Amino acid sequence: MSRICEITGKKLMVGNSVSHSNIKTKRKFYPNLQTKRFFIPETESWITLKVSAQAIRTISKNGITACLKEAREKGFLTR
């Protein structure tokens, strides 16, 4: 399974670990993903999404229907 948020599109980032002696080695920054179920009142069904913590806040602010519509338009949600 890929580590990509299905609402915001957040994914892995690459950067450097910097030691005390300023030696740089590559490292990965992973998004804070959670698997969460949401209830869609229009269809009276549940949907399971892999979303970031920021996406959970966005869904609680704007609503699940608006977020799903926007994610489909941007191409983050394929189902």
Beta strands, then each sheet from edge to edge (+ up, - down):
strand 1: 13-18
strand 2: 24-29
strand 3: 33-40
strand 4: 45-52
sheet 1: 1+ 2-
sheet 2: 3+ 4-
end
